[in-house]
Amino acid sequence: SYGLFSIYSDNQLFMFLALSLPCYLATNKNSNNIKNSKKMKRLALVASFCGITITQMMAQNINGEQISDTTLFDKFSKELGEVVVKAHLPQYKKTHEGLLTNVAGTVLSKMGTAEDVLKHVPSIVKKKDGYEVVGKGTPIIYINGRKMQDISELDNIKSSDIKSVEVIQNPGAAYDASVNSVIKIKTIKKKGEGFGFDTRSVYWYNKHDNTIQQINMNYRHNGLNLFATYKFSDATWMQKASFEQTVHVDTLWQQHNNNEVTGRIESHRLISGFSYDFNANHSIGARYTLTSPGYSRSKDFFDSQVTADGKFYDYIKTDGLTVDKNNPSHQLNAYYNGIWGKTTIDLNTDLYFSTNRAYAYSDEQSQEHDSRNINSKNRVSNKMVATKLVITSPLLGGNLSYGAEYINTHRNDDYEVNRTDLLANSYSKLEEQTASPFIQYARLTPIGNITAGLRYEYVRFKYYDAGIYQPEQSRSFRNLFPTISYGAKIGKVMAQLSYSVKTSRPSYSQLSNNVSYMNRFTRQTGNPYLDNETNHRVELSGVWKFIQFMVNYKDSRNAIIYWAEQIPEDEAITMISRKNVKSLKSMTAYISAAPKIGIWAPQINLGMQKPWFTLHTDVASYRLNRPIFMGNFNNAFSLPCGITLNVDYRYQSKGNTMNVYLAKEQHVLDVSISKSFLKDALTLEIKGNDLLYKCWDADLLYNQKMELLQVSKRGTRDLQLTLRYKFNTTRSKYKGTGAGNVELNRL
């Protein structure tokens, strides 16, 4: 590292100098005594804050000449007129856990919000409903150590308030074994007392009007922090799709279907809580979240033309309506965070309760056969208690982390239908207890940083059908999940090699035995016999200047895939569900470059996912090995008057994933422009998403006796206007990290 320094003294001394770094000492150009910059072999100067006068300094070996502290002080105080410090902080850095992107002081700090920043962080891909880490799926996101509960929280964080974003692609033993990636957002620490608030108003149009209104309030005094948030959202959505379904049985059944779904969801969310710092070492807090759904319904239009052995069989027209009438859901988090000597303790407890009701009405009109009215009612109630303890202590020159997590879940799922001659009612109860002790040790050695961890998970799953215990569908799992990584600096490249074993558990809806009626030829259900998926992954990642790279190999055993089979009593009817396959192997690689060229900050991401999977069915054997190529070309322009312009393009090729062939390329273009006023208190942003309107999904699904091609398009093209105002907002002091985070997603 090199620095250019000038020092001045005007009654007080202001300095920003490094310790023991080779550097150049640049003097005032008007100085007659020291005409040229002089190289210093060693520099050991004490830095001060404004208002504190420095009385002693030391400098050695300036061109071989020893200069006393008094001589140096006199010379600088008389001849130098100002302090100028210039340095270049690397934007990308390899940490012992992952890859860190510095935001503060870069063009990313002018993007607008944390949502805009994440789109420009290497290995993170923006999706319509959230984010994905390349090759790792949906991550868990933490903001200053607190798990993010709502994706809209990202939109409340100004990019100028973000210090860094760290992407952990190989989470250690302290995380749930089903967590494949983590994003940690760290904001700039600010000080402030009193009352503060920020408001957000969003309007967007996608053939319908949509809005989000939100206000965040807080009060801080000494160690006390009180906060509350209210959010209202009213959003519409739509999807158009066509289905080509071919069933190879004694009769060749073919369906040509068109489907259009429109829906509207209105919701209210209230968050309130407090945190209290007794001192710098001890903090407690609690956070309560109430989500109250309002209006929620969707309309479904479905028409089918059916042929049998190439001859017309029937034309079916279906009108459907789904109405959700959910009770408010409740979530409470409480935490203690403390430092006792050299030991850190982090304790979190979470409670969650919810009850959801869905009413579905389907009017099916057949041209050649009987018509049907199918009505169903589904009631789901969830209860969860989770506790997590993490203790970290120094040991033998490194850090030892250990602790445990306990989760207890109860779920009741009642499904009733009016046509019991076609579908069966079901009343199921699922109980699951998970106990997970873990230990992890990390140490920096002369040859690099070594981290090793081990997590043991005991899962006891009980399944009840109509109140009767089902031993065949009830199981216990005892698994060890090791993680190990080695990081080192090779020349100017910081690299890390890691191995981990993770799991992927089926969601509770995937374990349900409810049967949903789609049409008289297609139904959908869960599979209570699903096993957990186990993923073995070897990964190499690194960073060099403004370039990041990653390559990993994954073997997914007992992989969970979509699957369809014919009903034995009538093979014309297809039952869509899920099942386990023995192994799915794949490799993921990407490289990212983000240079800075004047006002232009481009970022190029290139990636590839290559599967190895051969599927044997009654129709044929399929080699599903075609890779998927991905690319992002993001462009940020820092324009005059504080205006920031972003033009982002994303591409995805055709290819295979699991037992699916992605049959259509995707091209996505997003453009946004933002401007801040009133010293960044007021921000206006205009954004256009999916302007090319080429974010189509075309999935060809291979099954035992059926092939299904679905081509669909959602309302992803929209124009969005956002207005924010902030007053005396500071970084939240809340330090709760949550427990049972993955279990909430399963529920």
Beta strands, then each sheet from edge to edge (+ up, - down):
strand 1: 4-5
strand 2: 8-9
strand 3: 13-14
strand 4: 23-25
strand 5: 38-44
strand 6: 58-62
strand 7: 65-67
strand 8: 92-94
strand 9: 99-102
strand 10: 124-127
strand 11: 130-133
strand 12: 140-143
strand 13: 146-147
strand 14: 162-168
strand 15: 182-187
strand 16: 194-205
strand 17: 209-221
strand 18: 224-248
strand 19: 252-279
strand 20: 282-308
strand 21: 311-324
strand 22: 329-340
strand 23: 343-366
strand 24: 372-395
strand 25: 398-417
strand 26: 426-445
strand 27: 448-465
strand 28: 468-469
strand 29: 475-490
strand 30: 493-504
strand 31: 515-519
strand 32: 522-525
strand 33: 533-544
strand 34: 547-567
strand 35: 570-593
strand 36: 600-612
strand 37: 614-616
strand 38: 621-623
strand 39: 628-639
strand 40: 643-652
strand 41: 655-657
strand 42: 660-662
strand 43: 666-677
strand 44: 682-689
strand 45: 697-702
strand 46: 706-714
strand 47: 718-727
sheet 1: 1+ 4+ 5- 6+ 7-
sheet 2: 2+ 3-
sheet 3: 8+ 9- 14+ 15- 12- 13+
sheet 4: 10+ 11-
sheet 5: 28+ 27- 26+ 25- 24+ 23- 21+ 20- 19+ 18- 17+ 16- 47+ 44- 43+ 40- 39+ 36- 35+ 32+ 31-
sheet 6: 28+ 27- 26+ 25- 24+ 23- 21+ 20- 19+ 18- 46+ 45- 42+ 41-
sheet 7: 28+ 27- 26+ 25- 24+ 23- 22+
sheet 8: 28+ 27- 29+ 30- 33+ 34-
sheet 9: 37+ 38-
end
